[in-house]
């Protein structure tokens, strides 16, 4: 995805943002023919309402676009992300300030995304002169990374298996001069990643652990771990067909970790980055792992399989254990893990977990500031006993349907002891219906907010 931002000073068509509060003043300043044209077309300053006003020579003189009023109960700060799908080809600029000019410009860039791998679906031929004082390079960096995450999630599993995901990571590592390695198939057993191997062993597409590092080893260590389940049937605890319809997105954690890593490396943040992605396909075959099987984890505790559809936490457990061995300053994992998180908070608001109060405050602040929402939920210690097993050290699933996202986080917490700080995010990675700047399909969630957090800490 090329940058949608034009150089300052380029000839451009003004976009005027209209609200109920400012509409009378805007209308009074329009030339009489333009005012009559707007009235004849029934333009009203309603959120998302669009009208191109013609110049005498037939070109576009100005664009009117409706936003929520300043006093509205809720405002979509990404509302200008609808513009790329409405505007004719050309170069545009903001004539007046939307609610948040930086987020509006970012939304404009995000709204240009189109997934066109399998049929012609060209991105809109529009460009934006960024508002004055806005770091357009940083916005372009975030938009490009978001496009990477969306492309990976939107690609169907027949073309995005563990091997293909590893190849994307390898190319990304090579682009920024990172060191890359990958442990494949039975070598996972030899190098002590038994849970990753167990989940992926039934698929003819070999499981693997993707691993790359970038940056100065003297800088603070930040490790990112992403769930890379390239398709999830549920295993022998088989999902119904309706539950598999968008399971190509079950590698959304890996996709967003790669997007976050791209932002970090492109910005040259002063940190030592490590990226770990357990990439598997949870398939059904005669050698699939079974309910009540028991496996020893990399860290040592034995894990009883209460449910083969709770596989994401298994592969993350081995990867987190490896990451934890280095005692990173900050350990972050992202995964599309529980339906319980969606029941509690819906598709747009991923829960996050940490015991670091300073980190929690920073995550919440950057999530709000970047319009990349997240909501803190508790690592509630009273529920830890729900993971007890009568025959192993821990069960991968708690009985009953209570607090599923919390118990998943508590399971993962068992495998993190030495990291100075840990953040777990249970993302959805998918936009069920299109919104401004967020087309239906794969979505970049949590990565932008975490990138800005890291930028603040390690710029």
Residue, then its C-alpha position, 0 to 999 in steps of 0.5 A: x500500500x503506497x502512502x496516500x499523503x501528498x506533499x504540502x502545498x500541492x494543488x488540492x480540493x478543500x474538504x469542509x467538515x460541517x456540523x449542526x453547530x457550524x453549518x449556518x456559518x459555512x453556508x453563509x460563506x458559500x458563493x450563491x451558486x454553491x449555496x443553491x446547489x447544496x440546498x437543491x441537493x438537500x445537503x444537511x450536516x448529518x454524520x457521513x453526509x457528502x456533497x461535492x460542490x461544482x466550480x463554474x468550469x465543471x471541476x470540484x470546487x469544494x467538498x462538504x462532509x458531515x460530522x457529529x456535532x460537538x455536543x453529540x453523546x458519541x463521535x466517531x473520530x474515524x468518520x472521515x475514513x469514509x471519504x476515500x470511498x466517496x471522493x472522485x480521483x484527486x488530491x484533497x485537503x482539510x479546509x477546517x479542522x475535524x474533531x481530531x485532525x491527526x486521527x481524521x488523516x489516519x482514518x483517511x489513509x486506513x479508508x483507502x485499503x482494499x483487499x484485491x488479491x483474488x479479484x480486481x478491487x483497486x484502492x481509491x485514487x485519492x490523496x490527502x495533503x496532511x494537516x499542518x503539524x501532522x507527522x504524515x510519515x508516522x501516519x503512513x507507517x501505521x496505515x501500511x502496517x495495518x494493511x499488512x495485518x488486514x491482508x494476512x487475515x483476509x487471505x484464506x487459509x489455503x494460501x495462508x498456512x504456517x509455511x506461508x505465514x513464516x515466509x511473510x515473517x522472513x521477508x519482513x525480517x529481511x526488509x529491516x535486517x533482522x535475524x530470522x529462524x524457524x523451527x519446523x515439524x518434529x524439530x519442535x519436539x527436539x527443541x522442546x516445544x511440545x505444545x506447539x507440536x501437539x496442536x499442529x501435528x494432525x495437519x499435513x502442513x507442518x507446525x513451526x515456531x517463527x523467531x526473529x530479532x532486530x535492534x541493538x542488544x544493548x537496548x531494552x528487550x521487548x518481545x512480541x508473541x502472536x498466536x498463529x493458528x492459520x485455521x482452527x477446526x476446533x480439533x476433535x472438539x469440532x466447531x460447528x460449520x458456522x463457527x469455522x466460517x471466519x477461522x482464517x482469522x485465527x492467526x490475527x494475533x500473528x498478523x497484528x504482531x507482524x504489523x506492530x513489529x513493522x511499525x517498530x522497525x520502520x520507526x527505528x525505536x531504540x529497543x531490542x525486538x524479538x518476535x515469536x509466532x507459533x504457527x499451526x493448523x488445528x486440524x482433524x486426523x487420526x493423530x490429532x491430540x485428544x480431550x484428556x491427553x496430557x502433554x508436558x510444556x516447555x516450561x515444565x508443568x504438565x497440561x491436561x487437554x480439557x478442550x482441543x478448541x482451546x488450542x491458542x493458549x497452548x501454542x502461546x504457552x510454549x512461546x511465552x515460556x521461551x520469551x520469558x527465559x530472556x527476562x525481557x523488559x516488556x513481554x506482549x502477546x496478542x491472540x484471537x483467543x476467546x469467544x467470551x471476550x466477544x460476549x463481554x465486550x463485542x468485536x471492537x473492544x479487545x480486553x487486555x490484562x496486566x498486573x503492571x499498573x503503570x503499563x495498564x494506565x499507559x495502554x488505556x491512554x494510548x488506546x483512547x488517543x489512537x482510537x484503537x480501543x482496549x479495555x482492561x480486565x482483571x487477572x482475578x486470582x480467585x479463578x485460577x483454581x478453575x484451571x486445576x486438574x486432578x491428573x496434571x499440573x493444569x487444565x487448558x480449559x475451565x469447566x463451565x462457561x464463566x469468565x472464559x477470557x479471564x481464565x485464558x489469561x490466567x492460564x498464560x500467566x502461569x508461563x510468565x515469571x521472569x519478564x519485568x512486565x507482561x501484557x496480554x491482549x485478547x483481540x478479535x482481529x475482524x470487523x464484522x460490518x464496515x465502519x468509516x476507516x474500517x472495511x469489513x474483514x481482517x482488522x488491525x487491533x491493538x497494534x497501533x496503540x501499543x506502537x505509540x506506547x513503545x514510541x513514547x518509551x523508546x523513541 
